[in-house]
Amino acid sequence: DIVMTQSPLSLPVTPGEPASISCRSSQSLLHSDGNTYLDWYLQKPGQPPQVLIYLGSNRASGVPDRFSGSGSGTDFTLKINRVEAEDVGVYYCMQALQTPLTFGGGTKVEIK
Amino acid sequence: QVQLVQSGAEVKKPGASVKVSCKASGYNLITYTMHWVRQAPGQRLEWMAWITAGNVNTKYSQKFQGRVSVTRDTSASTVYMELTSLTSEDTAVYYCARRPVAGTLFDYWGQGTLVTVSS
């Protein structure tokens, strides 16, 4: 199985300031079709996850442009340009290159 | 609009089975794959299984092989996940989630079904 490792575990942020979350996979997520199968999800308390980024760097429909995804191979980053209060929750990266699909351990973003 | 509506919370005894349903509306069920993901208390999300679009085919996580079964009733626009031989470690919120055939993202999720296993 592909192991997904996120850091940090917890991220206190100040509204208006940038934030960054790292995700590393135990093997490359680059498929032979040229796509990199890495998603980012945000789970707010009591809700199912919601997609933010797919294929490493594509923002999902309706996701504010303050969210961006980057990286390649085994190292990926989710950046929030200017954090807003509504961005609190747990962020997960997930690989979809092969089954079983696997998730990172999550990064809890909270307001300072 | 697209909706995935799951069945209600369940309480089961160890050794029992549970069957969770996920009713899809707003799109044709057979044009997307459907996955099942669970989240035990305080744990990371865990992928369990998926059922393909079109011709029915399933794939299960090795961890749940032999205990999980995913089926689809196209006429009812509903996908089912059955988990057998339950233990306390199966206490979790179970989600269904839709993914395009191209496999790009989980764009819609069910609201989740809490399954509690307790004697």
HADDOCK unambig.tbl for C-alpha pairs under 7 A between the chains (distance, minus, plus):
assign (segid A and resid 39 and name CA) (segid B and resid 105 and name CA) 6.84 0.50 0.50
assign (segid A and resid 47 and name CA) (segid B and resid 111 and name CA) 6.93 0.50 0.50
assign (segid A and resid 48 and name CA) (segid B and resid 109 and name CA) 6.49 0.50 0.50
assign (segid A and resid 48 and name CA) (segid B and resid 111 and name CA) 6.04 0.50 0.50
assign (segid A and resid 48 and name CA) (segid B and resid 112 and name CA) 6.75 0.50 0.50
assign (segid A and resid 51 and name CA) (segid B and resid 106 and name CA) 6.58 0.50 0.50
assign (segid A and resid 51 and name CA) (segid B and resid 107 and name CA) 6.33 0.50 0.50
assign (segid A and resid 54 and name CA) (segid B and resid 104 and name CA) 6.35 0.50 0.50
assign (segid A and resid 54 and name CA) (segid B and resid 105 and name CA) 5.75 0.50 0.50
assign (segid A and resid 55 and name CA) (segid B and resid 104 and name CA) 6.46 0.50 0.50
assign (segid A and resid 100 and name CA) (segid B and resid 47 and name CA) 6.47 0.50 0.50
assign (segid A and resid 100 and name CA) (segid B and resid 61 and name CA) 5.45 0.50 0.50
assign (segid A and resid 101 and name CA) (segid B and resid 47 and name CA) 5.79 0.50 0.50
assign (segid A and resid 102 and name CA) (segid B and resid 46 and name CA) 6.66 0.50 0.50
assign (segid A and resid 102 and name CA) (segid B and resid 47 and name CA) 6.46 0.50 0.50
assign (segid A and resid 103 and name CA) (segid B and resid 44 and name CA) 6.91 0.50 0.50
assign (segid A and resid 103 and name CA) (segid B and resid 45 and name CA) 6.10 0.50 0.50
assign (segid A and resid 103 and name CA) (segid B and resid 46 and name CA) 6.83 0.50 0.50
assign (segid A and resid 105 and name CA) (segid B and resid 44 and name CA) 5.23 0.50 0.50
assign (segid A and resid 106 and name CA) (segid B and resid 44 and name CA) 6.73 0.50 0.50
